[in-house]
Amino acid sequence: MSNGPARPIATPGCYQLPEDAHLALEQTRDRLRLLACLAAPRSPHDDLPEAAFLLKPAALAHCFQELADRLDRILQQVHWPGASPSA
């Protein structure tokens, strides 16, 4: 008889990441790749000091803050086997 879902046996020194947190981590990686693509120069002229960057600094800061917040939420879901849950 079981008292709930079975927890996977963890290897000492390893952490456990819930499946939804893993998916969020993959989505965050994909957003970072998208931002890198948006910021990449399209021509040699785009890399010159006088070239205009189409993303406003506030918009770029918002994107990075959103990604940092997502990573914080993901990291809060990490479980270390044998550690007592934090309150």
N, CA, C and O of each residue as an XYZ file, in Angstrom:
348
protein
N       0.843     -1.175      0.000
C       0.000      0.000      0.000
C       0.890      1.240      0.000
O       1.900      1.284      0.702
N       0.521      2.223     -0.771
C       1.338      3.425     -0.922
C       0.620      4.624     -0.331
O      -0.610      4.682     -0.334
N       1.385      5.578      0.174
C       0.815      6.804      0.741
C       0.891      7.964     -0.230
O       0.766      9.112      0.196
N       1.086      7.723     -1.488
C       1.183      8.789     -2.478
C       2.098      8.365     -3.597
O       2.572      7.229     -3.631
N       2.348      9.282     -4.514
C       3.213      8.931     -5.638
C       4.630      8.620     -5.167
O       5.154      9.252     -4.249
N       5.220      7.655     -5.803
C       6.585      7.267     -5.451
C       7.556      8.354     -5.888
O       7.453      8.889     -6.992
N       8.498      8.674     -5.007
C       9.532      9.649     -5.356
C      10.700      8.890     -5.966
O      11.072      7.825     -5.473
N      11.283      9.426     -7.034
C      12.432      8.741     -7.622
C      13.600      8.701     -6.645
O      13.795      9.619     -5.848
N      14.361      7.635     -6.722
C      15.550      7.512     -5.883
C      16.628      8.403     -6.484
O      16.961      8.284     -7.663
N      17.165      9.288     -5.669
C      18.143     10.246     -6.158
C      19.557      9.763     -5.876
O      19.823      9.088     -4.882
N      20.435     10.124     -6.763
C      21.856      9.851     -6.578
C      22.431     10.904     -5.641
O      22.156     12.091     -5.814
N      23.222     10.496     -4.653
C      23.822     11.498     -3.751
C      24.603     12.553     -4.538
O      25.310     12.239     -5.495
N      24.459     13.803     -4.113
C      25.160     14.902     -4.771
C      24.419     15.462     -5.971
O      24.904     16.389     -6.620
N      23.258     14.915     -6.274
C      22.459     15.386     -7.411
C      21.205     16.091     -6.900
O      20.782     15.883     -5.764
N      20.633     16.906     -7.733
C      19.406     17.599     -7.378
C      18.263     17.076     -8.223
O      18.477     16.432     -9.251
N      17.052     17.355     -7.784
C      15.858     16.971     -8.524
C      15.159     18.236     -8.996
O      15.025     19.207     -8.251
N      14.719     18.206    -10.238
C      14.017     19.332    -10.833
C      12.685     18.820    -11.363
O      12.668     17.921    -12.204
N      11.561     19.373    -10.890
C      10.270     18.926    -11.392
C      10.171     19.112    -12.908
O      10.824     19.979    -13.490
N       9.354     18.292    -13.517
C       9.226     18.311    -14.976
C       8.772     19.675    -15.497
O       9.276     20.139    -16.520
N       7.831     20.321    -14.812
C       7.366     21.638    -15.278
C       8.466     22.691    -15.155
O       8.532     23.619    -15.961
N       9.323     22.548    -14.153
C      10.455     23.477    -14.013
C      11.477     23.237    -15.120
O      12.089     24.181    -15.619
N      11.661     21.981    -15.500
C      12.580     21.658    -16.606
C      12.056     22.274    -17.904
O      12.829     22.840    -18.678
N      10.760     22.168    -18.144
C      10.163     22.771    -19.333
C      10.347     24.290    -19.312
O      10.674     24.887    -20.337
N      10.139     24.914    -18.154
C      10.326     26.366    -18.040
C      11.782     26.739    -18.301
O      12.058     27.786    -18.887
N      12.711     25.893    -17.872
C      14.128     26.139    -18.120
C      14.431     26.083    -19.617
O      15.174     26.916    -20.136
N      13.853     25.101    -20.307
C      14.039     25.008    -21.762
C      13.437     26.225    -22.469
O      14.033     26.747    -23.411
N      12.265     26.681    -22.023
C      11.635     27.856    -22.629
C      12.469     29.114    -22.386
O      12.563     29.974    -23.262
N      13.061     29.224    -21.225
C      13.924     30.366    -20.923
C      15.144     30.356    -21.834
O      15.544     31.397    -22.355
N      15.736     29.178    -22.026
C      16.865     29.038    -22.958
C      16.455     29.502    -24.354
O      17.205     30.217    -25.019
N      15.271     29.096    -24.794
C      14.804     29.487    -26.116
C      14.594     30.991    -26.232
O      14.873     31.578    -27.277
N      14.106     31.617    -25.166
C      13.934     33.081    -25.180
C      15.284     33.790    -25.257
O      15.424     34.796    -25.953
N      16.277     33.262    -24.537
C      17.614     33.847    -24.616
C      18.180     33.732    -26.027
O      18.815     34.666    -26.517
N      17.956     32.608    -26.677
C      18.413     32.449    -28.063
C      17.702     33.427    -28.991
O      18.318     33.973    -29.906
N      16.412     33.653    -28.761
C      15.666     34.616    -29.561
C      16.228     36.022    -29.369
O      16.413     36.754    -30.341
N      16.502     36.403    -28.121
C      17.088     37.724    -27.870
C      18.457     37.855    -28.523
O      18.788     38.913    -29.059
N      19.249     36.800    -28.485
C      20.563     36.829    -29.136
C      20.400     37.018    -30.641
O      21.164     37.754    -31.265
N      19.416     36.360    -31.214
C      19.158     36.496    -32.650
C      18.694     37.913    -32.985
O      19.129     38.490    -33.982
N      17.816     38.472    -32.156
C      17.336     39.835    -32.395
C      18.444     40.868    -32.282
O      18.436     41.875    -32.990
N      19.397     40.618    -31.394
C      20.475     41.574    -31.165
C      21.650     41.398    -32.121
O      22.519     42.267    -32.199
N      21.685     40.290    -32.845
C      22.812     40.015    -33.740
C      22.827     40.978    -34.921
O      21.769     41.330    -35.443
N      24.012     41.408    -35.348
C      24.105     42.284    -36.517
C      23.621     41.551    -37.773
O      23.879     40.360    -37.946
N      22.926     42.272    -38.633
C      22.409     41.695    -39.883
C      23.345     41.963    -41.066
O      23.319     41.255    -42.073
N      24.159     42.989    -40.920
C      25.103     43.345    -41.978
C      26.339     43.948    -41.312
O      26.307     44.264    -40.123
N      27.433     44.109    -42.073
C      28.631     44.742    -41.483
C      28.344     46.147    -40.943
O      28.956     46.568    -39.961
N      27.421     46.871    -41.574
C      27.059     48.224    -41.122
C      26.424     48.177    -39.727
O      26.623     49.092    -38.927
N      25.663     47.119    -39.432
C      24.983     47.016    -38.133
C      25.962     46.943    -36.969
O      25.592     47.229    -35.830
N      27.196     46.566    -37.240
C      28.173     46.412    -36.171
C      29.030     47.670    -35.965
O      29.911     47.690    -35.106
N      28.771     48.700    -36.746
C      29.524     49.951    -36.600
C      29.017     50.739    -35.393
O      27.845     50.625    -35.032
N      29.880     51.533    -34.769
C      29.469     52.306    -33.581
C      28.280     53.239    -33.835
O      27.479     53.475    -32.930
N      28.158     53.771    -35.053
C      27.070     54.729    -35.320
C      25.756     54.048    -35.720
O      24.754     54.729    -35.937
N      25.749     52.729    -35.819
C      24.526     52.016    -36.192
C      23.490     52.117    -35.073
O      23.823     52.064    -33.889
N      22.233     52.263    -35.473
C      21.140     52.346    -34.501
C      20.693     50.941    -34.095
O      20.570     50.047    -34.932
N      20.457     50.768    -32.809
C      19.953     49.496    -32.286
C      18.448     49.653    -32.131
O      17.991     50.548    -31.421
N      17.679     48.802    -32.780
C      16.238     48.969    -32.834
C      15.515     48.685    -31.516
O      14.393     49.148    -31.313
N      16.143     47.938    -30.637
C      15.514     47.679    -29.345
C      15.861     48.799    -28.368
O      17.030     49.141    -28.192
N      14.851     49.356    -27.747
C      15.070     50.401    -26.751
C      15.701     49.777    -25.505
O      15.385     48.636    -25.166
N      16.582     50.500    -24.821
C      17.206     49.958    -23.610
C      16.185     49.488    -22.569
O      16.398     48.463    -21.922
N      15.084     50.220    -22.400
C      14.061     49.824    -21.417
C      13.417     48.496    -21.807
O      13.126     47.672    -20.940
N      13.191     48.282    -23.108
C      12.596     47.025    -23.572
C      13.563     45.866    -23.347
O      13.158     44.780    -22.932
N      14.824     46.103    -23.620
C      15.837     45.075    -23.418
C      15.976     44.753    -21.928
O      16.085     43.586    -21.551
N      15.973     45.778    -21.089
C      16.048     45.570    -19.639
C      14.842     44.768    -19.150
O      14.984     43.892    -18.297
N      13.660     45.064    -19.684
C      12.452     44.320    -19.307
C      12.593     42.841    -19.673
O      12.225     41.968    -18.887
N      13.119     42.563    -20.853
C      13.315     41.174    -21.291
C      14.259     40.439    -20.344
O      13.980     39.310    -19.940
N      15.367     41.070    -19.993
C      16.328     40.430    -19.103
C      15.758     40.253    -17.698
O      16.018     39.236    -17.054
N      14.990     41.220    -17.214
C      14.384     41.097    -15.889
C      13.362     39.965    -15.870
O      13.294     39.206    -14.904
N      12.573     39.850    -16.923
C      11.598     38.759    -17.024
C      12.302     37.406    -17.012
O      11.857     36.478    -16.336
N      13.392     37.293    -17.753
C      14.141     36.040    -17.786
C      14.752     35.735    -16.416
O      14.746     34.584    -15.981
N      15.271     36.742    -15.745
C      15.835     36.538    -14.410
C      14.757     36.081    -13.430
O      15.004     35.203    -12.604
N      13.566     36.670    -13.518
C      12.459     36.267    -12.649
C      12.051     34.818    -12.915
O      11.774     34.065    -11.981
N      12.015     34.429    -14.196
C      11.682     33.044    -14.548
C      12.717     32.085    -13.974
O      12.362     31.035    -13.438
N      13.998     32.440    -14.086
C      15.055     31.582    -13.549
C      14.960     31.487    -12.026
O      15.212     30.422    -11.463
N      14.603     32.577    -11.354
C      14.405     32.531     -9.906
C      13.309     31.532     -9.543
O      13.477     30.724     -8.630
N      12.183     31.589    -10.264
C      11.081     30.663     -9.982
C      11.499     29.212    -10.220
O      11.118     28.319     -9.464
N      12.275     28.986    -11.265
C      12.743     27.628    -11.564
C      13.666     27.143    -10.451
O      13.517     26.024     -9.960
N      14.617     27.981    -10.056
C      15.575     27.583     -9.031
C      14.908     27.311     -7.686
O      15.412     26.509     -6.900
N      13.794     27.961     -7.413
C      13.073     27.713     -6.167
C      12.454     26.320     -6.149
O      12.094     25.821     -5.082
N      12.325     25.688     -7.303
C      11.734     24.357     -7.389
C      12.758     23.229     -7.306
O      12.389     22.054     -7.306
N      14.027     23.576     -7.237
C      15.076     22.562     -7.141
C      15.003     21.908     -5.767
O      14.864     22.589     -4.751
N      15.097     20.578     -5.746
C      15.073     19.820     -4.495
C      16.377     19.064     -4.351
O      16.808     18.375     -5.276
N      17.001     19.189     -3.203
C      18.185     18.399     -2.883
C      17.723     17.214     -2.067
O      17.132     17.396     -1.003
N      17.977     16.003     -2.536
C      17.552     14.805     -1.799
C      18.094     14.824     -0.374
O      19.263     15.127     -0.136
N      17.216     14.494      0.560
C      17.615     14.427      1.958
C      17.551     15.758      2.668
O      17.648     15.805      3.894
N      17.390     16.843      1.931
C      17.287     18.165      2.566
C      15.849     18.402      2.997
O      14.910     18.013      2.302
N      15.686     19.030      4.126
C      14.335     19.346      4.582
C      13.796     20.511      3.765
O      14.543     21.444      3.470
N      12.517     20.482      3.390
C      11.936     21.566      2.589
C      11.964     22.876      3.359
O      11.715     22.913      4.564
N      12.271     23.951      2.640
C      12.301     25.265      3.274
C      10.886     25.820      3.407
O      10.011     25.506      2.601
N      10.673     26.627      4.405
C       9.339     27.171      4.664
C       9.093     28.407      3.854
O       8.019     29.001      3.944
